[in-house]
Amino acid sequence: MELSILSNLQMASMILTLIISLISSAVIGFHVTYYWIGKIKSREAEQLKKLETAPPITIIVPVRNEPIGIITRLLEALAQQQYPKDKMEIIVVSDDEEAYFKEIKQKLEEISSEKSLSVRIFRRENPKGFKAGALNYALQRSNGKYVVIFDADAVPEPNYLKKAIQFLEANSEIDGLAARWIPLNMSSTPISEAQAVSLDFLTSIFYEGRSRIEGPIIAPGCGCIFRKKAVLKVGGWNEDCLAEDVELSVKLLLSGGKIAYLSSANVKVENPETYGAFKKQQARWIYGSTQVLVKYFTKIIKSNIPLLWKLDLILYLLQYHVLLANFAFASLALASILAQTDLLLPSIYFSPILMALLAIQAYAYYDTARKLGFNTIKSITVMGRCTAIAAALAPLVLLQNAKILTGFRERWYTTPKGPLAKAVKGLNLAEPLLGIAGTLAGLLLLKMGFTASAMCLFTLSLPFIYVSWKAGRGVW
């Protein structure tokens, strides 16, 4: 009887680990495939139409608790755009306290007068709907054919608007356009350095790779442009969603719309500079993407878009959730103690596939770092840092998913930027506790002779120990 129970446990464990490995392999394989497609497949020439008459555009800048210097830097960049100023309407929507709003308004009015910019500044007394609410507020007051979205920390290159509008005017079937993000502060801190590599890596996947085979593009919240009529057609931005950019893109795609990527339209953005600022940003993105996944999973399956697009969108929305596989593997490893058998031992037969894909993905990170100008040693170091930081997000993914499942409503918070970012510390007890507990449990499993489960826990504990060490010393 005991042998039968033991056999059933091992079989159940093997099936569970196989399912988890297949899902993880699908998402990682999706990343790796698009990365190399972006590198190998040549880009088609971008069709740009010379503007005989420049169409009117509305630039929307939602702000909340942003340093005035960051906002004015964006206005300075907009003043340098190679686009007719009389066709540019800038709407700044502030959700700040009245006293601070008056400071912002005074400074922006000075710059707009000096630079001959048309800037309209509003304060929402009832700032409902987070950033999406501010965007809808501005949309209702906009006069442009196109709406351009900028976060306060953005610095578009001088030819950004000209190229983007030329592209949209030449491609009337395109409803939205994603620009290329370039890190503004790559060398500022170890975290911003790692995020610069991750940003370029993800750009290769989600934009370069996808656009080469005409896959579905998700427009990022900053530096994207939409036809106003297309946004109105799908009801604007969802004020209940923390990933309003992802949600709007999915709505457009499911309604038959198209979103393109223009690699020559560049926008510089600030990356988080501390581990704490990074976690605050990722917590919002995780919660928001989970909201979209829950709301649109069935709609994506039932939609009329191509089958490959359906798979593509679902895997995109699952990119954070793959980290939950770490908890599943850790739980099975710990269950080996109670079962008195190594439950992960059968998984060694198919784990090489997952390990091979992880190795290819790690090399892609290394390749990205080399592309950004890092030497071999530095590239390996940053690759490891990126991997550790990403793996340490697993508890945050679990927490944000639990909030969604229990109906907890997460509030919007602005990712700290500029001098405010360096003041945000993000190490809490979760990282060191998980690192220490995992290591101790691994030693126990090793002593019991359960090598596969022990190695699993040692591997999963390393990122938490590394992050705790760096963040605890104040390096991050």
C-alpha positions in Angstrom: 0.0 0.0 0.0 2.8 2.4 1.0 4.6 1.6 -2.3 1.4 2.4 -4.2 1.0 5.7 -2.5 4.7 6.5 -3.1 4.4 5.6 -6.7 1.3 7.8 -7.1 3.0 10.8 -5.4 6.0 10.5 -7.8 3.7 10.2 -10.8 1.6 13.2 -9.7 4.8 15.2 -9.1 6.2 14.3 -12.5 3.0 15.3 -14.3 2.9 18.6 -12.3 6.5 19.5 -13.0 6.0 18.6 -16.7 3.1 20.9 -17.0 4.9 23.7 -15.2 8.0 23.2 -17.3 6.0 23.2 -20.5 4.3 26.5 -19.6 7.6 28.0 -18.5 9.4 26.7 -21.6 6.7 28.2 -23.9 7.1 31.7 -22.4 10.9 31.5 -22.4 10.9 30.0 -25.9 8.7 32.8 -27.1 11.2 35.3 -25.7 14.2 33.6 -27.2 12.6 33.1 -30.6 11.6 36.7 -31.0 15.0 37.9 -29.8 16.8 36.1 -32.5 14.2 36.9 -35.1 14.8 40.6 -34.3 18.6 40.0 -34.8 18.6 37.8 -37.8 15.6 38.9 -39.9 16.2 42.2 -41.8 13.9 45.1 -41.1 11.7 46.3 -43.9 12.1 49.9 -45.0 9.9 52.2 -42.9 7.4 54.1 -45.0 7.4 57.8 -44.2 5.2 60.3 -46.0 6.4 63.9 -46.5 4.0 66.2 -44.8 2.5 68.8 -47.1 0.3 69.9 -44.3 1.2 68.8 -40.8 -1.9 67.5 -39.0 -2.8 68.9 -35.5 -1.6 66.7 -32.6 -2.4 66.7 -28.9 0.4 65.8 -26.5 -0.9 64.6 -23.1 1.4 64.7 -20.0 -0.3 63.3 -16.8 1.7 64.3 -13.7 1.5 63.4 -10.0 4.2 64.1 -7.4 6.7 64.7 -10.2 9.7 67.0 -9.6 9.2 70.3 -11.5 12.6 70.0 -13.1 11.6 66.7 -14.7 8.4 68.2 -16.2 10.2 71.3 -17.5 12.9 69.0 -19.1 10.2 67.4 -21.2 8.8 70.8 -22.3 12.3 71.8 -23.3 12.5 68.6 -25.5 9.1 69.3 -27.0 10.2 72.8 -27.9 13.0 71.3 -29.9 10.8 69.0 -32.0 11.1 69.3 -35.8 7.3 69.7 -36.0 5.3 72.9 -36.5 4.6 74.4 -33.1 1.3 75.8 -34.3 0.2 72.2 -34.8 1.2 71.0 -31.4 -1.2 71.2 -28.5 0.2 70.2 -25.1 -2.1 69.3 -22.3 -0.7 68.8 -18.8 -3.1 67.1 -16.3 -2.0 67.4 -12.7 -3.3 65.3 -9.8 -1.2 67.2 -7.3 -2.2 69.2 -4.3 -3.3 72.7 -5.1 -0.3 74.4 -3.7 2.2 72.3 -5.7 0.0 72.5 -8.8 0.3 76.3 -8.7 4.1 76.0 -8.6 4.0 73.7 -11.6 1.5 75.9 -13.5 3.6 79.1 -13.0 6.8 77.4 -14.2 5.2 75.8 -17.2 3.5 79.0 -18.2 6.9 80.8 -18.1 8.5 78.1 -20.4 5.5 77.9 -22.8 5.7 81.7 -23.3 9.4 81.7 -23.7 9.4 78.7 -26.2 6.2 79.7 -28.0 4.4 76.5 -27.0 0.7 76.0 -26.7 0.4 74.5 -23.2 -2.9 74.0 -21.4 -2.6 73.0 -17.7 -5.4 71.4 -15.7 -5.7 70.2 -12.2 -8.3 67.5 -11.4 -9.9 68.2 -8.1 -11.2 64.6 -8.1 -8.3 62.5 -9.4 -10.2 59.3 -10.0 -9.1 56.6 -12.4 -5.4 57.1 -11.8 -3.3 57.8 -14.9 -6.1 56.5 -17.2 -8.5 59.0 -15.7 -6.0 61.8 -16.4 -5.6 60.6 -20.0 -9.4 60.4 -20.5 -9.8 63.9 -19.0 -7.3 65.3 -21.5 -8.7 63.3 -24.4 -12.1 65.0 -23.9 -10.4 68.4 -24.2 -8.1 67.5 -27.0 -8.3 68.9 -30.6 -5.6 66.9 -32.4 -6.0 64.2 -35.0 -3.4 62.2 -33.0 -2.8 61.9 -29.3 0.7 61.5 -28.0 1.3 60.2 -24.5 4.4 61.2 -22.5 5.3 60.4 -18.9 7.0 63.4 -17.2 10.5 61.7 -17.3 10.4 61.3 -21.1 12.9 63.1 -23.4 11.9 62.6 -27.1 14.6 63.1 -29.7 14.2 66.2 -31.9 12.9 64.2 -34.9 10.6 62.0 -32.9 7.2 63.7 -33.7 8.1 64.3 -37.3 9.0 60.7 -38.1 6.1 59.3 -36.1 3.5 61.4 -37.8 5.0 60.9 -41.2 4.8 57.1 -40.6 1.2 57.3 -39.5 0.2 59.5 -42.4 1.7 57.0 -44.8 0.0 54.1 -43.1 -3.6 54.9 -42.7 -4.5 51.4 -41.5 -2.3 51.8 -38.4 -4.2 53.0 -35.3 -1.3 53.2 -32.8 2.4 53.5 -32.8 5.1 52.4 -30.3 8.4 54.2 -30.2 11.8 52.9 -29.2 12.7 53.5 -25.6 16.3 54.4 -24.9 17.6 54.6 -21.2 18.3 58.1 -20.1 20.3 57.1 -17.0 22.0 53.9 -18.0 25.2 54.4 -16.0 23.7 56.1 -12.9 23.4 53.1 -10.6 23.8 49.3 -10.8 20.0 49.0 -10.9 19.6 51.5 -13.7 22.4 49.7 -15.6 20.7 46.4 -15.3 17.4 47.9 -16.3 19.0 49.4 -19.4 20.1 45.9 -20.5 16.6 44.5 -19.7 14.9 47.3 -21.6 17.0 46.7 -24.7 16.5 43.0 -24.4 12.7 43.4 -24.1 12.6 45.9 -27.0 14.3 43.2 -29.1 11.6 40.7 -28.1 8.4 42.7 -28.0 9.1 45.2 -30.8 12.0 44.3 -33.1 11.2 40.6 -33.2 7.4 40.9 -33.4 7.4 43.7 -36.0 9.7 41.7 -38.3 6.9 39.0 -38.7 4.0 41.4 -38.3 3.0 40.1 -34.8 0.7 42.0 -32.4 2.4 45.0 -30.8 1.5 46.3 -27.3 2.1 50.1 -27.2 3.9 51.2 -24.1 2.4 54.0 -22.0 5.1 56.5 -22.7 6.0 57.8 -26.2 3.1 56.1 -28.0 0.8 57.8 -30.5 -2.8 56.9 -31.3 -5.3 58.1 -33.8 -7.8 59.9 -31.6 -10.8 58.3 -33.4 -9.4 54.9 -32.7 -9.1 55.6 -29.0 -12.6 57.0 -28.8 -14.0 54.0 -30.7 -12.8 51.5 -28.0 -14.0 53.8 -25.2 -10.7 55.4 -24.1 -8.5 54.1 -21.3 -9.9 51.8 -18.6 -9.8 53.8 -15.3 -10.0 50.6 -13.2 -6.8 49.1 -14.7 -3.2 49.9 -13.5 -1.8 48.8 -16.9 -4.0 51.1 -19.0 -1.5 51.0 -21.9 -1.6 47.2 -22.2 -5.4 47.2 -21.8 -5.9 49.8 -24.5 -3.6 47.9 -26.9 -5.4 44.7 -26.3 -8.8 46.4 -26.9 -7.6 47.9 -30.1 -6.1 44.6 -31.4 -9.3 42.6 -30.5 -11.5 45.2 -32.3 -9.5 44.7 -35.5 -7.1 47.6 -35.1 -3.4 47.6 -35.8 -0.4 48.9 -33.8 3.0 49.3 -35.3 6.5 49.9 -34.0 8.8 52.6 -35.4 12.4 51.9 -34.5 13.7 55.2 -35.7 11.4 57.2 -33.4 13.3 57.4 -30.2 12.3 58.4 -26.7 14.7 58.5 -23.8 13.2 57.4 -20.5 14.4 57.1 -16.9 15.0 53.7 -15.5 14.5 53.0 -11.7 17.7 53.8 -9.9 17.2 51.7 -6.7 15.9 48.3 -6.0 13.1 49.9 -4.1 12.0 52.1 -7.0 12.2 49.1 -9.3 10.0 47.0 -7.1 7.4 49.8 -6.8 7.3 50.0 -10.6 7.1 46.3 -11.1 4.4 45.8 -8.5 2.1 48.2 -10.5 3.0 46.5 -13.8 2.4 43.0 -12.4 -1.0 43.9 -10.9 -2.1 45.7 -14.1 -1.0 42.9 -16.4 -2.8 40.4 -14.2 -5.9 42.5 -14.4 -5.7 42.4 -18.2 -5.0 38.7 -18.3 -8.0 37.9 -16.1 -10.4 40.2 -18.0 -9.3 39.4 -21.5 -8.2 35.8 -21.5 -11.5 34.4 -22.7 -12.0 37.3 -25.1 -8.7 36.7 -26.7 -9.5 33.0 -27.1 -12.8 33.8 -28.7 -11.7 36.7 -30.9 -11.3 36.7 -34.7 -7.6 37.6 -34.6 -5.1 35.0 -36.0 -4.3 32.0 -33.8 -0.7 32.9 -33.5 -1.7 36.4 -32.3 -3.9 34.8 -29.6 -1.0 32.7 -28.3 1.3 35.7 -28.6 -0.9 37.9 -26.5 -1.5 35.3 -23.8 2.2 34.5 -23.5 2.9 38.3 -23.3 0.4 38.6 -20.4 1.9 35.5 -18.7 5.5 36.8 -18.7 5.5 37.7 -15.0 3.5 34.7 -14.0 6.2 32.3 -15.1 8.0 33.2 -11.9 5.2 31.4 -10.0 6.7 28.2 -11.3 9.5 28.8 -8.8 7.1 28.5 -5.9 5.6 25.3 -7.4 9.0 23.7 -7.7 10.0 24.8 -4.2 6.7 23.4 -2.8 7.3 20.1 -4.4 10.9 20.1 -3.1 9.7 20.8 0.5 7.0 18.2 0.1 9.7 15.6 -0.4 10.5 16.0 3.3 7.0 14.8 4.3 6.8 12.2 1.5 10.2 10.8 2.5 11.1 10.6 -1.2 12.7 12.9 -3.7 9.6 14.2 -5.6 11.6 16.2 -8.1 13.8 13.3 -9.1 11.6 12.2 -12.0 11.8 15.8 -13.4 15.4 15.3 -14.3 14.3 13.5 -17.5 12.8 16.6 -19.1 14.4 19.5 -17.1 17.3 19.7 -19.6 14.9 21.3 -22.1 14.0 24.1 -19.7 17.6 24.5 -18.6 18.7 24.8 -22.2 16.1 27.5 -22.9 17.2 29.4 -19.8 20.8 29.2 -20.9 19.9 30.6 -24.4 17.9 33.4 -22.7 20.9 34.2 -20.4 23.1 34.4 -23.5 20.6 36.8 -25.1 21.0 39.0 -22.0 24.8 38.8 -22.4 24.5 39.6 -26.1 22.4 42.6 -25.3 24.9 43.9 -22.8 27.7 43.5 -25.4 25.6 45.4 -27.9 25.3 48.3 -25.4 29.1 48.5 -25.2 29.9 46.5 -22.1 33.1 44.3 -22.1 32.9 40.5 -21.6 33.3 40.5 -17.8 30.9 43.4 -17.3 28.4 41.8 -19.6 28.5 38.5 -17.6 28.1 40.5 -14.4 25.1 42.5 -15.6 23.6 39.4 -17.1 23.7 37.8 -13.6 22.4 40.9 -12.0 19.4 41.0 -14.4 18.6 37.4 -13.8 18.8 37.7 -10.0 16.6 40.9 -9.9 14.0 39.2 -12.1 13.9 36.0 -10.1 13.6 37.9 -6.8 10.3 39.3 -8.1 8.6 35.9 -7.5 7.1 36.8 -4.1 5.8 40.1 -5.5 4.1 38.3 -8.4 2.5 35.9 -5.8 1.4 38.8 -3.7 -0.1 40.8 -6.6 -2.0 37.8 -7.9 -3.4 37.1 -4.4 -4.6 40.7 -4.3 -6.4 40.2 -7.6 -8.0 37.0 -6.5 -9.2 38.4 -3.2 -10.6 41.6 -4.8 -8.0 43.9 -3.2 -7.9 47.1 -5.1 -4.3 48.3 -5.6 -3.8 52.0 -5.7 -1.8 53.8 -8.3 1.6 55.2 -7.3 4.1 57.0 -9.4 7.5 55.4 -9.9 10.0 57.8 -8.1 12.2 59.7 -10.6 15.2 62.0 -10.5 16.5 62.7 -7.0 13.4 61.1 -5.4 14.3 57.7 -6.9 17.6 57.3 -5.0 15.7 57.8 -1.6 13.5 54.7 -2.1 14.8 51.6 -0.4 13.0 48.3 -1.2 14.5 45.5 0.8 12.1 43.9 3.3 12.1 40.7 5.2 10.8 38.6 2.3 14.1 38.4 0.4 16.5 37.5 3.3 13.9 35.1 4.8 13.3 33.2 1.6 17.0 33.1 0.9 17.9 31.7 4.3 14.9 29.4 4.6 15.5 27.9 1.1 19.2 27.3 1.8 18.5 25.6 5.2 15.8 23.4 3.6 18.1 22.5 0.8 20.8 21.4 3.3 18.2 19.3 5.1 17.1 17.7 1.8 20.7 17.1 0.9 21.3 15.3 4.2 18.3 13.1 3.5 19.7 12.2 0.2 17.2 14.0 -1.9 19.7 15.7 -4.3 17.3 16.9 -7.0 15.0 18.7 -4.5 18.0 20.1 -2.7 19.6 21.5 -5.8 16.3 23.0 -6.8 16.0 24.9 -3.5 19.7 26.0 -3.6 19.2 27.4 -7.1 15.9 29.2 -6.2 17.5 30.7 -3.0 20.6 32.2 -4.7 18.8 35.3 -6.2 17.2 36.2 -2.8 20.6 35.9 -1.0 22.3 38.0 -3.7 19.6 40.7 -3.7 19.6 40.8 0.1 23.3 41.2 0.3 23.4 44.0 -2.3 20.3 45.9 -1.2 21.1 45.4 2.5 24.5 47.0 2.1 22.9 50.0 0.3 24.7 49.2 -3.0 21.3 48.9 -4.7 
